[in-house]
């Protein structure tokens, strides 16, 4: 049964007021069409409508870490909690672990996609092919070299997208190219790669940089490193954690200017299990973590993921980066969708794409989450 949504204010670069759109079989179809008698009608009364958010880095949420139990039940739980926070598409993210755990995680994601668990678009493997000098909170004992056998394993997800974060200086351009040939999206992170090594990896097919500025060499006068290589690359994408803790906002504003505004820059939450809960302590990779003033660290003060939802990241970006709210939204919708080659499915409100969207009130507070044209969260009712 077609559903027509009336009197929406679509947040394009400029707001489009009193717009109507129709959803059939979970996808956007016509816009501003005359209603039919058989249509279900939903009057949005001038409220703002934006695409559902896409988070490419979710380690955990709602009290559960993906690493602790990479199962179908965990992914179902993550999906349900994320919907209440405005995230309608996501990549469950596995931090560095044994290859047997990687296998279990890929199998769980494949099952979730096959069973149409809402929002699951693939998997993000953050490691274990990382540099111990930039391990962050990862367990360096899990690190290993990329080889043909591990590439075979990484390539087993056939019904969704796979993003792998690796240290390019610890592998070869040939292996990066082989990953890309198999449809894997490759990003640099937890790396000591210098400028030249990063450029070589980019030529081999690397297209992403995971949480730019974090867990990578910083810019020096005679050693620009991978950060400058990322900013100079016209075809690469960089994820940003905008929580006011991981990176000083002044650096992020500089990076946006260097990258021609928001081109190729997208937001991730890097969420951990405390998100969506009031927990102040948790475990990750065998370490005890503490939440204080919205910041998650080990006892030694090392940052460990983020106590942040993607919706909060959007709000922070608009405020801290001095950008328009619509631009911040694009950095959490269309841009990551483009990075993950999912822009034909999600990320915009346009014909033939999935009808995943959020309804905001006049103060831009999140009111409703719609997935495939069905309301899955209403803050006034829940």
C-alpha positions as a LaTeX table, in Angstrom:
\begin{tabular}{lrrr}
\hline
Residue & $x$ (\AA) & $y$ (\AA) & $z$ (\AA) \\
\hline
Unk1 & 0.00 & 0.00 & 0.00 \\
Unk2 & 1.55 & 3.37 & $-1.00$ \\
Unk3 & 2.18 & 5.82 & 1.83 \\
Unk4 & 2.23 & 9.52 & 1.09 \\
Unk5 & 4.04 & 11.83 & 3.51 \\
Unk6 & 2.63 & 15.35 & 3.40 \\
Unk7 & 3.94 & 18.76 & 4.46 \\
Unk8 & 7.57 & 17.79 & 5.00 \\
Unk9 & 10.44 & 20.28 & 5.04 \\
Unk10 & 13.27 & 18.51 & 3.25 \\
Unk11 & 16.73 & 19.68 & 4.30 \\
Unk12 & 18.54 & 19.98 & 1.00 \\
Unk13 & 21.24 & 22.68 & 0.72 \\
Unk14 & 18.23 & 24.96 & 1.14 \\
Unk15 & 15.05 & 23.79 & 2.94 \\
Unk16 & 12.21 & 22.68 & 0.66 \\
Unk17 & 9.02 & 23.42 & 2.57 \\
Unk18 & 5.62 & 21.74 & 2.26 \\
Unk19 & 7.00 & 18.90 & 0.17 \\
Unk20 & 5.25 & 15.57 & $-0.17$ \\
Unk21 & 6.79 & 12.23 & $-1.06$ \\
Unk22 & 5.49 & 8.73 & $-1.57$ \\
Unk23 & 6.93 & 5.43 & $-0.35$ \\
Unk24 & 6.10 & 2.13 & $-2.03$ \\
Unk25 & 7.65 & $-1.21$ & $-1.02$ \\
Unk26 & 10.13 & 0.53 & 1.27 \\
Unk27 & 11.49 & 2.95 & $-1.34$ \\
Unk28 & 10.99 & 6.58 & $-2.19$ \\
Unk29 & 8.99 & 7.04 & $-5.39$ \\
Unk30 & 7.19 & 10.23 & $-6.43$ \\
Unk31 & 7.47 & 13.74 & $-5.02$ \\
Unk32 & 4.72 & 16.36 & $-4.85$ \\
Unk33 & 2.25 & 14.12 & $-6.61$ \\
Unk34 & $-1.50$ & 14.37 & $-6.30$ \\
Unk35 & $-2.70$ & 11.94 & $-3.61$ \\
Unk36 & $-4.67$ & 8.83 & $-4.48$ \\
Unk37 & $-7.68$ & 7.74 & $-2.50$ \\
Unk38 & $-6.05$ & 4.43 & $-1.59$ \\
Unk39 & $-2.84$ & 6.03 & $-0.26$ \\
Unk40 & $-2.07$ & 5.96 & 3.44 \\
Unk41 & $-1.37$ & 9.58 & 4.37 \\
Unk42 & 1.01 & 10.85 & 7.06 \\
Unk43 & 0.98 & 14.59 & 7.74 \\
Unk44 & 4.40 & 15.74 & 8.97 \\
Unk45 & 3.09 & 19.24 & 9.69 \\
Unk46 & 6.14 & 21.11 & 8.39 \\
Unk47 & 8.70 & 19.12 & 10.38 \\
Unk48 & 12.18 & 18.61 & 8.97 \\
Unk49 & 13.01 & 15.36 & 7.17 \\
Unk50 & 16.58 & 14.17 & 6.60 \\
Unk51 & 17.99 & 10.85 & 5.35 \\
Unk52 & 18.63 & 8.17 & 7.94 \\
Unk53 & 22.19 & 8.25 & 9.24 \\
Unk54 & 24.85 & 5.74 & 8.11 \\
Unk55 & 27.55 & 4.85 & 10.63 \\
Unk56 & 30.55 & 2.98 & 9.23 \\
Unk57 & 32.17 & 2.37 & 12.63 \\
Unk58 & 30.05 & 0.92 & 15.44 \\
Unk59 & 32.02 & $-1.18$ & 17.92 \\
Unk60 & 29.08 & $-1.61$ & 20.24 \\
Unk61 & 25.95 & 0.03 & 21.60 \\
Unk62 & 23.27 & $-0.56$ & 24.20 \\
Unk63 & 25.52 & $-2.42$ & 26.62 \\
Unk64 & 27.01 & $-4.89$ & 24.10 \\
Unk65 & 30.35 & $-4.93$ & 22.25 \\
Unk66 & 30.46 & $-6.71$ & 18.89 \\
Unk67 & 33.83 & $-8.29$ & 19.75 \\
Unk68 & 32.42 & $-9.87$ & 22.91 \\
Unk69 & 29.75 & $-11.78$ & 21.04 \\
Unk70 & 29.86 & $-11.43$ & 17.23 \\
Unk71 & 26.50 & $-13.09$ & 16.68 \\
Unk72 & 23.19 & $-12.56$ & 14.95 \\
Unk73 & 21.56 & $-11.70$ & 18.29 \\
Unk74 & 24.16 & $-9.01$ & 18.96 \\
Unk75 & 23.57 & $-7.45$ & 15.55 \\
Unk76 & 19.80 & $-7.49$ & 16.07 \\
Unk77 & 20.30 & $-5.68$ & 19.38 \\
Unk78 & 22.64 & $-3.13$ & 17.80 \\
Unk79 & 20.15 & $-2.48$ & 15.01 \\
Unk80 & 17.27 & $-1.86$ & 17.42 \\
Unk81 & 19.22 & 0.48 & 19.70 \\
Unk82 & 20.80 & 2.42 & 16.84 \\
Unk83 & 17.38 & 3.09 & 15.31 \\
Unk84 & 16.37 & 4.94 & 18.48 \\
Unk85 & 19.48 & 7.11 & 18.01 \\
Unk86 & 18.78 & 7.99 & 14.36 \\
Unk87 & 21.18 & 5.52 & 12.73 \\
Unk88 & 19.34 & 3.50 & 10.10 \\
Unk89 & 22.37 & 1.89 & 8.39 \\
Unk90 & 25.61 & 0.72 & 9.96 \\
Unk91 & 28.67 & $-1.49$ & 9.77 \\
Unk92 & 29.18 & $-3.64$ & 12.89 \\
Unk93 & 32.85 & $-3.09$ & 13.66 \\
Unk94 & 35.26 & $-5.73$ & 14.91 \\
Unk95 & 38.47 & $-4.42$ & 16.47 \\
Unk96 & 41.65 & $-6.50$ & 16.17 \\
Unk97 & 41.07 & $-10.11$ & 17.12 \\
Unk98 & 41.95 & $-13.67$ & 16.15 \\
Unk99 & 41.03 & $-14.77$ & 12.63 \\
Unk100 & 38.55 & $-17.27$ & 14.09 \\
Unk101 & 36.70 & $-14.32$ & 15.66 \\
Unk102 & 36.87 & $-12.51$ & 12.31 \\
Unk103 & 35.28 & $-15.55$ & 10.69 \\
Unk104 & 32.46 & $-15.60$ & 13.25 \\
Unk105 & 31.84 & $-11.89$ & 12.78 \\
Unk106 & 31.61 & $-12.16$ & 8.99 \\
Unk107 & 29.25 & $-15.13$ & 9.27 \\
Unk108 & 27.03 & $-13.22$ & 11.72 \\
Unk109 & 26.85 & $-10.21$ & 9.41 \\
Unk110 & 26.09 & $-12.42$ & 6.41 \\
Unk111 & 23.22 & $-14.03$ & 8.33 \\
Unk112 & 21.90 & $-10.65$ & 9.47 \\
Unk113 & 21.83 & $-9.34$ & 5.91 \\
Unk114 & 20.21 & $-12.52$ & 4.60 \\
Unk115 & 17.51 & $-12.24$ & 7.28 \\
Unk116 & 17.04 & $-8.52$ & 6.52 \\
Unk117 & 17.98 & $-7.24$ & 9.96 \\
Unk118 & 17.30 & $-3.51$ & 9.49 \\
Unk119 & 20.27 & $-1.35$ & 8.64 \\
Unk120 & 23.05 & $-3.92$ & 8.35 \\
Unk121 & 25.09 & $-2.99$ & 5.27 \\
Unk122 & 28.26 & $-4.98$ & 5.82 \\
Unk123 & 31.17 & $-5.18$ & 8.22 \\
Unk124 & 34.10 & $-3.02$ & 9.26 \\
Unk125 & 37.20 & $-4.97$ & 10.24 \\
Unk126 & 39.41 & $-2.52$ & 12.13 \\
Unk127 & 42.49 & $-4.71$ & 12.18 \\
Unk128 & 44.17 & $-6.98$ & 12.95 \\
Unk129 & 46.63 & $-5.80$ & 10.26 \\
Unk130 & 47.74 & $-2.73$ & 12.21 \\
Unk131 & 50.94 & $-1.12$ & 13.48 \\
Unk132 & 51.71 & $-1.75$ & 17.16 \\
Unk133 & 53.30 & 1.70 & 17.43 \\
Unk134 & 49.81 & 3.16 & 16.96 \\
Unk135 & 47.79 & 0.43 & 18.62 \\
Unk136 & 45.58 & 2.72 & 20.70 \\
Unk137 & 43.36 & 0.45 & 22.78 \\
Unk138 & 43.75 & $-2.52$ & 20.40 \\
Unk139 & 45.42 & $-5.66$ & 21.72 \\
Unk140 & 48.75 & $-5.77$ & 19.85 \\
Unk141 & 49.03 & $-9.49$ & 20.54 \\
Unk142 & 46.24 & $-9.95$ & 17.99 \\
Unk143 & 48.10 & $-8.09$ & 15.23 \\
Unk144 & 49.36 & $-10.04$ & 12.23 \\
Unk145 & 50.59 & $-9.56$ & 8.68 \\
Unk146 & 48.17 & $-9.52$ & 5.79 \\
Unk147 & 48.61 & $-12.60$ & 3.60 \\
Unk148 & 46.77 & $-14.59$ & 0.95 \\
Unk149 & 44.89 & $-16.73$ & 3.49 \\
Unk150 & 43.63 & $-13.73$ & 5.43 \\
Unk151 & 42.57 & $-12.05$ & 2.18 \\
Unk152 & 40.54 & $-15.16$ & 1.36 \\
Unk153 & 38.80 & $-14.87$ & 4.73 \\
Unk154 & 38.17 & $-11.13$ & 4.46 \\
Unk155 & 36.57 & $-11.69$ & 1.06 \\
Unk156 & 33.94 & $-14.18$ & 2.22 \\
Unk157 & 31.12 & $-11.66$ & 2.79 \\
Unk158 & 29.29 & $-11.77$ & $-0.53$ \\
Unk159 & 25.93 & $-10.18$ & 0.35 \\
Unk160 & 27.24 & $-6.98$ & 1.91 \\
Unk161 & 30.14 & $-4.53$ & 1.91 \\
Unk162 & 33.45 & $-5.08$ & 3.68 \\
Unk163 & 35.65 & $-2.26$ & 4.94 \\
Unk164 & 39.12 & $-3.16$ & 6.20 \\
Unk165 & 41.29 & $-0.74$ & 8.17 \\
Unk166 & 44.98 & $-1.63$ & 7.94 \\
Unk167 & 48.46 & $-0.13$ & 8.23 \\
Unk168 & 49.59 & 0.21 & 4.59 \\
Unk169 & 53.30 & 0.34 & 5.48 \\
Unk170 & 53.07 & $-3.23$ & 6.83 \\
Unk171 & 51.73 & $-4.76$ & 3.64 \\
Unk172 & 52.38 & $-4.45$ & $-0.08$ \\
Unk173 & 50.67 & $-2.50$ & $-2.86$ \\
Unk174 & 49.99 & $-5.84$ & $-4.54$ \\
Unk175 & 47.98 & $-7.15$ & $-1.58$ \\
Unk176 & 46.05 & $-3.89$ & $-1.28$ \\
Unk177 & 45.24 & $-4.11$ & $-4.99$ \\
Unk178 & 44.08 & $-7.71$ & $-4.55$ \\
Unk179 & 41.72 & $-6.67$ & $-1.75$ \\
Unk180 & 40.29 & $-3.96$ & $-3.98$ \\
Unk181 & 39.98 & $-6.39$ & $-6.88$ \\
Unk182 & 37.80 & $-8.56$ & $-4.65$ \\
Unk183 & 35.51 & $-5.67$ & $-3.81$ \\
Unk184 & 36.96 & $-4.84$ & $-0.39$ \\
Unk185 & 37.11 & $-1.15$ & 0.56 \\
Unk186 & 40.52 & $-0.40$ & 2.08 \\
Unk187 & 41.30 & 2.34 & 4.60 \\
Unk188 & 44.48 & 3.32 & 6.42 \\
Unk189 & 44.43 & 3.51 & 10.20 \\
Unk190 & 46.47 & 2.71 & 13.29 \\
Unk191 & 49.42 & 3.33 & 11.04 \\
Unk192 & 52.91 & 4.84 & 10.92 \\
Unk193 & 52.83 & 5.25 & 7.13 \\
Unk194 & 54.79 & 8.20 & 5.79 \\
Unk195 & 53.73 & 10.45 & 2.94 \\
Unk196 & 55.30 & 8.34 & 0.18 \\
Unk197 & 54.05 & 5.02 & 1.55 \\
Unk198 & 50.54 & 6.45 & 1.74 \\
Unk199 & 50.68 & 7.73 & $-1.83$ \\
Unk200 & 51.76 & 4.28 & $-3.02$ \\
Unk201 & 48.84 & 2.69 & $-1.15$ \\
Unk202 & 46.44 & 5.22 & $-2.69$ \\
Unk203 & 47.67 & 4.31 & $-6.16$ \\
Unk204 & 47.11 & 0.63 & $-5.30$ \\
Unk205 & 43.46 & 1.30 & $-4.48$ \\
Unk206 & 43.27 & 2.47 & $-0.86$ \\
Unk207 & 40.44 & 5.01 & $-0.65$ \\
Unk208 & 39.84 & 5.68 & 3.05 \\
Unk209 & 41.42 & 6.98 & 6.23 \\
Unk210 & 39.94 & 5.78 & 9.51 \\
Unk211 & 39.43 & 8.46 & 12.20 \\
Unk212 & 41.73 & 11.03 & 10.61 \\
Unk213 & 44.39 & 12.44 & 13.00 \\
Unk214 & 43.90 & 9.63 & 15.52 \\
Unk215 & 46.35 & 6.70 & 15.68 \\
Unk216 & 48.58 & 8.04 & 12.90 \\
Unk217 & 51.71 & 10.24 & 12.68 \\
Unk218 & 51.02 & 13.93 & 13.06 \\
Unk219 & 52.11 & 16.57 & 10.55 \\
Unk220 & 55.75 & 17.70 & 10.82 \\
Unk221 & 57.64 & 20.32 & 8.80 \\
Unk222 & 59.72 & 17.77 & 6.90 \\
Unk223 & 57.48 & 14.76 & 7.39 \\
Unk224 & 53.92 & 15.47 & 6.20 \\
Unk225 & 52.89 & 11.87 & 6.78 \\
Unk226 & 49.66 & 10.13 & 5.87 \\
Unk227 & 47.45 & 13.01 & 7.06 \\
Unk228 & 48.71 & 15.37 & 4.36 \\
Unk229 & 48.55 & 12.57 & 1.78 \\
Unk230 & 44.91 & 12.06 & 2.76 \\
Unk231 & 44.09 & 15.75 & 2.49 \\
Unk232 & 45.84 & 16.12 & $-0.86$ \\
Unk233 & 44.09 & 13.12 & $-2.38$ \\
Unk234 & 41.04 & 14.20 & $-4.38$ \\
Unk235 & 39.45 & 10.76 & $-4.48$ \\
Unk236 & 39.89 & 9.55 & $-0.91$ \\
Unk237 & 37.51 & 9.69 & 2.05 \\
Unk238 & 38.34 & 10.48 & 5.66 \\
Unk239 & 36.25 & 9.57 & 8.67 \\
Unk240 & 36.13 & 11.98 & 11.61 \\
Unk241 & 35.19 & 11.48 & 15.24 \\
Unk242 & 33.65 & 14.78 & 16.31 \\
Unk243 & 33.17 & 14.46 & 20.03 \\
Unk244 & 35.39 & 17.33 & 21.21 \\
Unk245 & 37.85 & 14.81 & 22.68 \\
Unk246 & 39.49 & 12.84 & 19.88 \\
Unk247 & 40.61 & 15.83 & 17.78 \\
Unk248 & 40.68 & 19.54 & 18.50 \\
Unk249 & 37.94 & 21.17 & 16.40 \\
Unk250 & 40.46 & 23.67 & 14.99 \\
Unk251 & 42.33 & 20.82 & 13.31 \\
Unk252 & 39.10 & 19.44 & 11.89 \\
Unk253 & 38.14 & 22.85 & 10.52 \\
Unk254 & 41.57 & 23.08 & 8.88 \\
Unk255 & 41.11 & 19.62 & 7.37 \\
Unk256 & 37.71 & 20.56 & 5.95 \\
Unk257 & 39.19 & 23.60 & 4.25 \\
Unk258 & 42.06 & 21.54 & 2.85 \\
Unk259 & 39.62 & 18.97 & 1.50 \\
Unk260 & 37.45 & 21.58 & $-0.28$ \\
Unk261 & 34.75 & 21.82 & 2.35 \\
Unk262 & 33.16 & 18.53 & 3.28 \\
Unk263 & 34.18 & 16.70 & 0.09 \\
Unk264 & 35.21 & 13.22 & 1.12 \\
Unk265 & 34.88 & 13.95 & 4.83 \\
Unk266 & 32.37 & 11.89 & 6.78 \\
Unk267 & 31.35 & 11.33 & 10.37 \\
Unk268 & 31.56 & 8.13 & 12.37 \\
Unk269 & 30.63 & 7.50 & 15.96 \\
Unk270 & 33.28 & 4.87 & 16.86 \\
Unk271 & 30.59 & 3.96 & 19.39 \\
Unk272 & 31.23 & 1.58 & 22.25 \\
Unk273 & 28.78 & $-0.36$ & 24.38 \\
Unk274 & 28.11 & 2.53 & 26.78 \\
Unk275 & 26.26 & 4.45 & 24.05 \\
Unk276 & 22.54 & 4.25 & 24.69 \\
Unk277 & 23.13 & 3.42 & 28.37 \\
Unk278 & 24.15 & 5.23 & 31.54 \\
Unk279 & 27.18 & 2.99 & 32.09 \\
Unk280 & 30.35 & 4.62 & 33.42 \\
Unk281 & 32.60 & 1.54 & 33.25 \\
Unk282 & 32.99 & $-1.24$ & 30.66 \\
Unk283 & 35.44 & $-3.74$ & 29.19 \\
Unk284 & 37.12 & $-3.72$ & 25.77 \\
Unk285 & 39.85 & $-6.09$ & 24.58 \\
Unk286 & 40.42 & $-7.20$ & 28.17 \\
Unk287 & 40.88 & $-3.66$ & 29.45 \\
Unk288 & 38.70 & $-1.71$ & 31.82 \\
Unk289 & 37.38 & 1.54 & 30.36 \\
Unk290 & 35.93 & 4.57 & 32.08 \\
Unk291 & 33.40 & 7.15 & 30.91 \\
Unk292 & 33.81 & 10.64 & 32.31 \\
Unk293 & 32.38 & 13.86 & 30.87 \\
Unk294 & 31.53 & 12.05 & 27.65 \\
Unk295 & 35.10 & 10.77 & 27.19 \\
Unk296 & 36.04 & 7.09 & 27.19 \\
Unk297 & 39.59 & 6.16 & 28.26 \\
Unk298 & 41.64 & 3.41 & 29.83 \\
Unk299 & 42.96 & 3.89 & 33.35 \\
Unk300 & 46.14 & 5.31 & 31.75 \\
Unk301 & 44.15 & 7.89 & 29.81 \\
Unk302 & 44.28 & 6.27 & 26.33 \\
Unk303 & 41.21 & 7.06 & 24.25 \\
Unk304 & 39.16 & 3.93 & 23.65 \\
Unk305 & 36.37 & 4.36 & 21.14 \\
Unk306 & 33.79 & 7.06 & 21.75 \\
Unk307 & 30.79 & 7.54 & 24.02 \\
Unk308 & 29.01 & 9.10 & 21.08 \\
Unk309 & 26.07 & 8.45 & 18.77 \\
Unk310 & 26.21 & 9.51 & 15.14 \\
Unk311 & 23.29 & 11.86 & 15.74 \\
Unk312 & 25.34 & 13.58 & 18.45 \\
Unk313 & 28.28 & 13.72 & 16.04 \\
Unk314 & 26.09 & 15.54 & 13.49 \\
Unk315 & 25.04 & 18.10 & 16.10 \\
Unk316 & 28.65 & 18.52 & 17.27 \\
Unk317 & 29.91 & 18.97 & 13.71 \\
Unk318 & 27.44 & 21.76 & 12.98 \\
Unk319 & 28.45 & 23.54 & 16.19 \\
Unk320 & 32.19 & 22.88 & 16.45 \\
Unk321 & 33.17 & 22.91 & 12.77 \\
Unk322 & 31.21 & 26.04 & 11.84 \\
Unk323 & 29.29 & 24.31 & 9.06 \\
Unk324 & 25.64 & 24.34 & 8.07 \\
Unk325 & 23.44 & 21.71 & 9.70 \\
Unk326 & 22.57 & 20.33 & 6.25 \\
Unk327 & 26.29 & 19.90 & 5.53 \\
Unk328 & 26.77 & 18.00 & 8.79 \\
Unk329 & 23.86 & 15.75 & 7.82 \\
Unk330 & 25.42 & 15.07 & 4.43 \\
Unk331 & 28.62 & 14.02 & 6.21 \\
Unk332 & 26.62 & 11.31 & 8.01 \\
Unk333 & 24.49 & 10.19 & 5.07 \\
Unk334 & 25.41 & 10.71 & 1.41 \\
Unk335 & 29.19 & 10.94 & 1.91 \\
Unk336 & 29.72 & 7.65 & 3.80 \\
Unk337 & 27.26 & 6.00 & 1.41 \\
Unk338 & 29.46 & 7.13 & $-1.46$ \\
Unk339 & 32.60 & 5.87 & 0.26 \\
Unk340 & 31.06 & 2.42 & 0.76 \\
Unk341 & 29.59 & 2.30 & $-2.78$ \\
Unk342 & 26.08 & 2.31 & $-1.34$ \\
Unk343 & 24.92 & 5.60 & $-2.85$ \\
Unk344 & 22.47 & 3.75 & $-5.10$ \\
Unk345 & 20.72 & 2.43 & $-1.97$ \\
Unk346 & 20.92 & 4.95 & 0.87 \\
Unk347 & 22.07 & 8.40 & 1.86 \\
Unk348 & 19.59 & 10.69 & 0.12 \\
Unk349 & 15.88 & 11.30 & $-0.16$ \\
Unk350 & 15.35 & 10.66 & $-3.82$ \\
Unk351 & 13.43 & 8.28 & $-6.04$ \\
Unk352 & 14.34 & 4.57 & $-5.94$ \\
Unk353 & 16.48 & 4.77 & $-2.79$ \\
Unk354 & 15.58 & 3.08 & 0.49 \\
Unk355 & 12.98 & 5.07 & 2.42 \\
Unk356 & 15.10 & 5.49 & 5.54 \\
Unk357 & 14.63 & 8.92 & 7.06 \\
Unk358 & 14.42 & 10.93 & 10.26 \\
Unk359 & 11.79 & 13.44 & 11.32 \\
Unk360 & 13.03 & 16.43 & 13.33 \\
Unk361 & 11.01 & 19.10 & 15.09 \\
Unk362 & 11.51 & 22.83 & 14.49 \\
Unk363 & 14.39 & 22.87 & 17.01 \\
Unk364 & 15.99 & 19.97 & 15.11 \\
Unk365 & 15.40 & 17.46 & 17.88 \\
Unk366 & 15.08 & 13.85 & 16.71 \\
Unk367 & 11.43 & 12.81 & 16.86 \\
Unk368 & 10.98 & 9.78 & 14.61 \\
Unk369 & 13.07 & 7.17 & 12.82 \\
Unk370 & 11.62 & 5.55 & 9.70 \\
Unk371 & 13.20 & 2.49 & 8.10 \\
Unk372 & 11.93 & 1.27 & 4.72 \\
Unk373 & 8.89 & 3.50 & 5.15 \\
Unk374 & 7.98 & 2.09 & 8.58 \\
Unk375 & 8.21 & 4.08 & 11.81 \\
Unk376 & 10.54 & 2.16 & 14.15 \\
Unk377 & 11.02 & 4.87 & 16.77 \\
Unk378 & 8.85 & 7.74 & 17.97 \\
Unk379 & 10.31 & 9.76 & 20.86 \\
Unk380 & 6.87 & 11.03 & 21.83 \\
Unk381 & 5.53 & 7.49 & 22.25 \\
Unk382 & 8.57 & 5.53 & 23.45 \\
\hline
\end{tabular}
